[in-house]
Amino acid sequence: MLDSIFSSPFNVGIETILVLLILVALEAVLSADNAIALAALSQTLHHPKQEQQALNIGLGIAYVFRLLLIFSATWIVQFWQFELMGAVYLLWLSWQYFTQKQAAEGDRTVPSRTLWQVIPLIAVTDLAFSLDSVATAIAVSQELWLIILGGTIGILLLRLLAGLFIQWLEEFSHLEDAGYLAVALVGTRLLVRVLAPDWVPPEWVIVSFIILVFAWGFSRRVRPA
């Protein structure tokens, strides 16, 4: 039965749809920790309208960066320095959050930033996360247009998730900590991939850890929904 399907004249269409679904599913899974990091960054504006503007403009720039990354991926993967920079940036982002939180112990106020400070942070943060997601997409398919379409759907999902996380950050007291722990996990994985490739844990291990971290993040509600 399966042989007859894949040997039919429509097999290209069937395979294309399956590959696209896989790419979108991978983007959705890999976007959760990215989305909460972007939501937390935009929340430092303390102004709902500017938070939405920062996400819209920042992700618009991030989408251009993703396209450039996809088109140059076969060249970029030859240079471990790019992954090292992405790893260092994500670890720095997480370290900065926790050190600032410790310094302001007892004060729940998030340090304020301006709109034009947050926009480049959003774009660069998404680019750092994209190093992993684009590499995964290329491993699944060699069709450039499919990878671009999957990335386009992924950035739309990311915008939707980030908007939801902005609301949830107000409701769950551990969620922001969980998001930055997930950022640190992704950064650590990138760093290990550069320094000791044989020690890199499988994708499912990282995803499992992130699910556990998010389960803790949603474990304590500040106020009723």
C-alpha positions as CSV (number, residue, x, y, z in Angstrom):
1,M,0.0,0.0,0.0
2,L,2.7,2.5,1.1
3,D,4.9,1.5,-1.9
4,S,2.0,2.2,-4.3
5,I,1.5,5.6,-2.7
6,F,5.1,6.7,-2.9
7,S,5.5,5.4,-6.4
8,S,2.5,7.2,-7.6
9,P,2.7,10.5,-9.7
10,F,1.6,12.4,-6.5
11,N,4.4,11.2,-4.3
12,V,6.3,14.4,-4.6
13,G,3.3,16.3,-3.3
14,I,2.8,13.9,-0.4
15,E,6.4,13.9,0.6
16,T,6.5,17.7,0.4
17,I,3.5,18.1,2.7
18,L,5.0,15.6,5.2
19,V,8.4,17.4,5.2
20,L,6.6,20.8,5.6
21,L,4.6,19.5,8.6
22,I,7.8,18.1,10.2
23,L,9.5,21.5,9.7
24,V,6.6,23.4,11.2
25,A,6.4,21.0,14.1
26,L,10.1,21.4,14.8
27,E,9.8,25.2,14.6
28,A,6.9,25.1,17.1
29,V,8.9,22.9,19.5
30,L,12.1,24.9,19.2
31,S,10.2,28.3,19.4
32,A,8.8,27.9,22.9
33,D,12.0,28.9,24.8
34,N,12.7,31.6,22.2
35,A,9.2,33.0,22.6
36,I,9.4,33.4,26.3
37,A,12.8,35.1,26.1
38,L,11.5,37.6,23.6
39,A,8.4,38.2,25.7
40,A,10.5,38.8,28.8
41,L,12.7,41.3,26.8
42,S,9.8,43.2,25.5
43,Q,8.2,43.3,28.9
44,T,11.0,45.5,30.2
45,L,9.4,48.3,28.3
46,H,6.5,48.4,30.8
47,H,4.2,49.7,28.1
48,P,1.7,47.3,26.3
49,K,1.7,49.3,23.0
50,Q,5.5,49.5,22.9
51,E,5.8,45.8,23.8
52,Q,3.8,44.9,20.7
53,Q,5.8,47.3,18.6
54,A,9.1,45.9,19.8
55,L,7.9,42.3,18.9
56,N,6.6,43.3,15.5
57,I,9.6,45.4,14.4
58,G,12.2,43.1,16.2
59,L,10.7,39.9,14.6
60,G,10.5,41.7,11.2
61,I,14.2,42.3,11.4
62,A,14.7,38.8,12.8
63,Y,12.9,37.3,9.8
64,V,15.4,39.0,7.4
65,F,18.2,37.7,9.5
66,R,16.7,34.2,9.3
67,L,16.5,34.4,5.5
68,L,20.1,35.5,5.3
69,L,21.0,32.6,7.6
70,I,19.1,30.1,5.5
71,F,20.7,31.3,2.3
72,S,24.2,31.2,3.8
73,A,23.8,28.2,6.0
74,T,26.0,25.8,4.0
75,W,28.8,28.4,4.3
76,I,28.1,29.4,8.0
77,V,28.2,25.8,9.3
78,Q,31.8,25.6,8.3
79,F,32.7,28.2,10.9
80,W,32.3,27.1,14.5
81,Q,32.8,30.7,15.6
82,F,29.2,31.6,14.7
83,E,27.8,28.9,17.0
84,L,30.2,30.0,19.7
85,M,29.0,33.6,19.4
86,G,25.4,32.4,19.6
87,A,26.1,30.3,22.7
88,V,28.0,33.1,24.5
89,Y,25.2,35.6,23.7
90,L,22.4,33.3,25.0
91,L,24.4,32.4,28.2
92,W,25.2,36.1,28.7
93,L,21.5,36.9,28.3
94,S,20.6,34.3,31.0
95,W,23.4,35.3,33.3
96,Q,22.5,39.0,33.0
97,Y,18.9,38.3,34.0
98,F,19.7,36.2,37.1
99,T,22.5,38.6,38.3
100,Q,20.2,41.6,37.9
101,K,17.4,39.7,39.7
102,Q,19.8,38.8,42.6
103,A,21.0,42.4,42.8
104,A,17.4,43.6,43.1
105,E,16.3,41.0,45.6
106,G,13.1,41.8,47.1
107,D,12.2,44.3,44.3
108,R,10.0,42.7,41.7
109,T,10.4,45.6,39.3
110,V,11.9,44.6,36.0
111,P,14.7,47.0,34.8
112,S,13.3,49.4,32.2
113,R,14.7,49.7,28.6
114,T,13.8,51.9,25.7
115,L,12.0,50.7,22.5
116,W,15.2,51.0,20.4
117,Q,17.2,49.1,23.0
118,V,14.8,46.2,23.0
119,I,14.3,45.8,19.2
120,P,17.9,44.9,18.4
121,L,17.9,42.5,21.5
122,I,14.9,40.7,20.1
123,A,16.4,40.4,16.6
124,V,19.8,39.2,17.9
125,T,18.2,36.8,20.4
126,D,16.1,35.2,17.6
127,L,19.2,34.9,15.4
128,A,21.1,33.1,18.1
129,F,18.2,30.6,18.5
130,S,17.9,30.3,14.7
131,L,21.4,28.8,14.5
132,D,20.0,25.6,16.0
133,S,16.6,25.6,14.3
134,V,18.0,26.3,10.8
135,A,20.6,23.6,11.2
136,T,17.8,21.2,12.2
137,A,15.7,22.2,9.2
138,I,18.6,21.7,6.8
139,A,19.1,18.2,8.2
140,V,15.4,17.4,7.5
141,S,15.2,18.9,3.9
142,Q,17.5,20.2,1.2
143,E,14.7,22.0,-0.5
144,L,15.5,25.8,0.0
145,W,11.9,26.9,-0.6
146,L,10.5,24.4,1.9
147,I,13.0,25.6,4.6
148,I,12.0,29.2,3.9
149,L,8.3,28.4,4.1
150,G,8.8,26.5,7.3
151,G,10.9,29.4,8.7
152,T,8.1,31.9,7.7
153,I,5.4,29.9,9.4
154,G,7.8,29.5,12.4
155,I,8.3,33.2,12.8
156,L,4.5,33.7,12.7
157,L,4.1,31.1,15.4
158,L,6.9,32.7,17.4
159,R,5.0,36.1,17.3
160,L,1.8,34.4,18.5
161,L,3.6,32.6,21.3
162,A,5.5,35.7,22.4
163,G,2.3,37.6,22.6
164,L,0.7,34.9,24.8
165,F,3.8,34.7,27.0
166,I,3.7,38.4,27.7
167,Q,0.3,37.8,29.3
168,W,1.4,34.6,31.1
169,L,4.5,36.3,32.6
170,E,2.0,38.5,34.6
171,E,0.2,35.4,35.9
172,F,2.9,32.8,36.8
173,S,5.6,33.8,39.2
174,H,8.2,31.2,38.0
175,L,7.6,31.5,34.3
176,E,10.3,34.2,33.6
177,D,12.9,32.2,35.6
178,A,11.9,29.1,33.6
179,G,12.3,31.0,30.3
180,Y,15.8,32.1,31.1
181,L,16.8,28.6,32.3
182,A,15.6,27.3,29.0
183,V,17.7,30.0,27.2
184,A,20.7,28.8,29.3
185,L,20.1,25.2,28.2
186,V,20.0,26.1,24.6
187,G,23.2,28.2,25.0
188,T,24.9,25.4,26.8
189,R,24.0,22.9,24.1
190,L,25.4,25.2,21.4
191,L,28.6,25.7,23.5
192,V,29.0,21.9,23.9
193,R,28.5,21.4,20.2
194,V,31.5,23.7,19.6
195,L,33.8,22.5,22.3
196,A,32.9,18.8,22.4
197,P,30.7,17.7,19.5
198,D,30.7,14.0,20.7
199,W,29.1,15.1,24.0
200,V,26.1,16.9,22.5
201,P,22.9,15.4,23.9
202,P,20.2,14.4,21.4
203,E,17.5,17.0,20.6
204,W,14.9,15.0,22.5
205,V,16.9,15.3,25.7
206,I,17.0,19.1,25.5
207,V,13.3,19.3,24.6
208,S,12.4,17.0,27.6
209,F,14.4,19.2,29.9
210,I,12.7,22.4,28.5
211,I,9.3,20.8,29.0
212,L,10.1,20.0,32.7
213,V,11.4,23.6,33.2
214,F,8.2,25.0,31.6
215,A,6.1,22.7,33.8
216,W,7.8,24.3,36.8
217,G,7.3,27.7,35.3
218,F,3.6,27.3,35.1
219,S,3.4,25.7,38.6
220,R,2.6,28.8,40.6
221,R,0.0,31.4,39.6
222,V,0.3,35.0,40.9
223,R,-3.3,35.9,40.4
224,P,-6.4,34.2,38.9
225,A,-6.6,34.2,35.1
